[in-house]
Structure formats: C-alpha cells, structure tokens
Amino acid sequence: MSAVEPAPPTRRRFGLPWEVWLFLLAFVALQFWQAREMQGGTMPSLAGQLADGRQTSLKAMLREAGGKPLLLYVWSSSCPICSVSEGTIAGIADDWPVLTLAMQSGNVGAVAKFMQERGLAYPALVDARGEMAWSLGVRATPAWFVVDRTGAIRFSGMGYTTGWGLRARLWWAQVIST
C-alpha cells in the first residue's frame, strides 16, 4: 500500500479568502449607500447655539481654525455607536478643530447636561429638531464631514469610523488645500 501525498496548498489570489473580499465589498457598498444623500461640494452655512450657551457658526469655527481643516461630527445622545466614539472625537479635538452637531438630542440644557455627565468638552452645536443635520443629508448618526479652510467638503461618511481614519482624512484635506 502506497502513501498518498497530500495535494500542495493552492495559492489564493490577492492573499485573502474570497469570503473576506466579499465582506469588504459589501461593507464599502453599504457605506456608499448610507451616505448617498449626504451633502457634497461646499458646506452650507450652519449657525446656532452651542451647548455651553455661546452662539457660533461653521464660518466662525473655520476662521478660528487658522487654515486647518475642521471635523464636523454629527451625533445623537440616543446613538450607541456615538457613545463608543466619544473618546475618539475628544482625542481628535485635542489636535484638530472639531465642531459637533447634537442631532435631536434635546434643547441646549439637555445637551449641556448630557455632555457634562459624560465629561465631554468639545463644542456641540444644538440641533434639537434635526433640521441642520437633515439639510446636510444626514439621516442617521453618527455622520461626519471633513471641511477644508475654504468650506469645501473633502470627505464625508456615515457610521462608525476609526480615529486614525479621521486623522488621515484631516491631514490629507490640509495637504490638498494648501
């Protein structure tokens, strides 16, 4: 009786199993589908009251940014993914200009209380009825926009994203708009 040699391992194309490629393709397609209505081009004018009571506008925040791109992060107090991302956004706000938009999270007092309880110090523009978010094409949270110094939207997306991914987009927006 002769021993049967095992077949040599087959070489996979591109190094990953087809299931992984299928998952990645589905993930990217879902991201595009979710963001299909989001604002592109020039960021519309946003203005209102911050959770700390001050008035501000996106235009004023861009001026204060001193030529750096700004991250506009749309969140909701009822969004579990937003809760997971709080530390990431706070970390980015240490290095980059950040303006958040509290979509349908209550009035100024409710948003201020929520942020105080969570220890969040980044600026939050209050959008109690979701009208500003809706005008940006945001239908669910979280959503984000990277806006360059001229007010042009360079990147946008919806759903969870990593801190390094947002930082890379902010850095690239700075590079291409100088």
C-alpha positions as CSV (number, residue, x, y, z in Angstrom):
1,M,0.0,0.0,0.0
2,S,1.5,3.3,-1.0
3,A,1.0,6.5,0.9
4,V,-0.9,9.2,-0.8
5,E,0.8,12.5,-0.8
6,P,-1.3,15.5,0.1
7,A,-2.1,18.0,-2.6
8,P,0.1,21.1,-2.5
9,P,-1.7,24.1,-1.0
10,T,-3.4,26.2,-3.5
11,R,-2.3,29.7,-3.8
12,R,-5.0,32.2,-3.1
13,R,-5.4,35.3,-5.3
14,F,-4.6,38.5,-3.5
15,G,-3.8,36.7,-0.3
16,L,-7.3,36.7,1.3
17,P,-10.1,34.2,1.1
18,W,-13.0,35.1,-1.2
19,E,-15.3,35.5,1.9
20,V,-13.1,38.3,3.3
21,W,-13.2,40.1,-0.1
22,L,-16.9,39.7,-0.3
23,F,-17.4,41.1,3.2
24,L,-15.1,44.1,2.4
25,L,-17.0,44.7,-0.8
26,A,-20.4,44.6,1.0
27,F,-19.1,46.9,3.7
28,V,-17.9,49.5,1.2
29,A,-21.1,49.3,-0.8
30,L,-23.1,49.8,2.4
31,Q,-21.1,52.8,3.4
32,F,-21.7,54.4,-0.1
33,W,-25.4,53.5,0.1
34,Q,-25.8,55.1,3.6
35,A,-24.0,58.3,2.5
36,R,-25.8,58.7,-0.8
37,E,-27.8,61.7,0.3
38,M,-25.1,63.5,2.2
39,Q,-24.1,67.0,1.2
40,G,-21.1,67.4,-1.1
41,G,-19.3,70.4,-2.6
42,T,-19.5,73.4,-0.4
43,M,-20.7,73.1,3.2
44,P,-23.9,75.1,3.7
45,S,-24.0,77.8,6.4
46,L,-24.5,76.3,9.8
47,A,-25.1,78.6,12.8
48,G,-26.8,78.3,16.2
49,Q,-26.2,77.9,19.9
50,L,-23.6,75.7,21.4
51,A,-24.4,73.5,24.4
52,D,-22.3,76.0,26.6
53,G,-24.7,78.8,25.6
54,R,-22.4,80.6,23.1
55,Q,-23.5,81.4,19.6
56,T,-21.3,80.2,16.7
57,S,-21.3,79.3,13.1
58,L,-19.3,77.0,10.9
59,K,-17.8,80.0,9.2
60,A,-16.6,81.4,12.5
61,M,-15.2,78.0,13.5
62,L,-13.3,77.7,10.2
63,R,-11.8,81.2,10.8
64,E,-10.7,80.1,14.3
65,A,-9.1,77.0,12.9
66,G,-6.4,79.1,11.3
67,G,-6.4,77.4,7.9
68,K,-6.7,73.8,9.3
69,P,-9.5,71.6,8.1
70,L,-12.3,71.0,10.6
71,L,-14.2,67.8,11.5
72,L,-17.9,68.3,11.7
73,Y,-19.2,65.3,13.7
74,V,-23.0,64.7,13.8
75,W,-24.1,62.6,16.8
76,S,-27.2,61.9,19.0
77,S,-27.5,61.2,22.7
78,S,-29.5,58.1,21.8
79,C,-26.9,56.6,19.4
80,P,-24.9,53.7,20.9
81,I,-22.2,54.0,18.2
82,C,-21.8,57.7,19.0
83,S,-21.2,56.8,22.7
84,V,-18.4,54.4,21.7
85,S,-16.9,57.1,19.6
86,E,-16.9,59.9,22.2
87,G,-13.3,59.2,23.3
88,T,-12.1,59.2,19.7
89,I,-13.7,62.5,18.9
90,A,-12.4,64.0,22.1
91,G,-8.9,62.9,21.2
92,I,-9.1,64.3,17.7
93,A,-10.4,67.6,19.2
94,D,-7.1,67.8,21.1
95,D,-5.2,68.0,17.8
96,W,-7.7,69.3,15.1
97,P,-10.5,71.8,15.0
98,V,-13.8,69.9,15.8
99,L,-17.4,71.1,15.8
100,T,-20.0,68.5,16.7
101,L,-23.7,68.7,15.9
102,A,-26.0,67.2,18.5
103,M,-28.9,66.0,16.3
104,Q,-32.3,65.5,18.0
105,S,-30.7,65.3,21.5
106,G,-32.9,67.9,23.2
107,N,-32.6,71.6,23.8
108,V,-29.4,73.4,24.9
109,G,-29.9,72.5,28.6
110,A,-30.4,68.8,27.8
111,V,-27.3,68.6,25.6
112,A,-25.2,70.5,28.1
113,K,-26.3,68.1,30.9
114,F,-25.6,65.1,28.7
115,M,-22.1,66.4,27.8
116,Q,-21.3,67.3,31.4
117,E,-22.4,63.8,32.7
118,R,-20.1,62.2,30.1
119,G,-17.2,64.6,30.6
120,L,-17.2,65.9,27.0
121,A,-15.6,69.2,26.4
122,Y,-15.7,69.6,22.6
123,P,-18.1,72.2,21.1
124,A,-21.6,70.9,20.3
125,L,-24.0,72.9,18.2
126,V,-27.5,72.0,19.3
127,D,-29.8,70.8,16.5
128,A,-32.9,70.0,18.6
129,R,-35.2,69.1,15.7
130,G,-32.6,67.8,13.4
131,E,-33.1,70.4,10.7
132,M,-29.4,71.3,10.3
133,A,-28.5,67.6,10.0
134,W,-31.3,67.0,7.6
135,S,-30.1,69.9,5.4
136,L,-26.7,68.1,5.2
137,G,-28.4,64.9,4.1
138,V,-27.8,63.1,7.4
139,R,-30.5,60.6,8.1
140,A,-28.8,58.6,10.9
141,T,-25.9,59.1,13.3
142,P,-23.0,59.1,13.5
143,A,-22.1,61.0,10.4
144,W,-19.0,63.2,9.8
145,F,-17.6,65.7,7.3
146,V,-14.1,66.9,6.8
147,V,-14.3,70.6,5.8
148,D,-11.3,72.4,4.4
149,R,-10.4,76.0,5.1
150,T,-12.4,77.2,2.1
151,G,-15.6,75.5,3.3
152,A,-15.4,72.7,0.8
153,I,-16.4,69.2,2.0
154,R,-13.4,67.0,1.3
155,F,-14.6,63.8,2.9
156,S,-17.8,62.6,4.5
157,G,-19.3,59.4,5.8
158,M,-21.8,57.8,8.0
159,G,-21.5,55.1,10.6
160,Y,-18.5,54.1,12.8
161,T,-15.1,55.2,11.7
162,T,-11.7,55.0,13.4
163,G,-9.8,57.8,14.9
164,W,-6.8,57.1,12.7
165,G,-9.1,57.2,9.6
166,L,-10.5,60.6,10.5
167,R,-7.0,61.9,11.3
168,A,-5.7,60.7,8.0
169,R,-8.6,62.4,6.2
170,L,-8.0,65.7,8.1
171,W,-4.3,65.5,7.3
172,W,-5.0,64.9,3.6
173,A,-7.5,67.7,3.5
174,Q,-4.8,70.0,4.8
175,V,-2.3,68.8,2.3
176,I,-4.5,69.2,-0.8
177,S,-6.0,72.6,0.2
178,T,-2.7,74.4,0.7
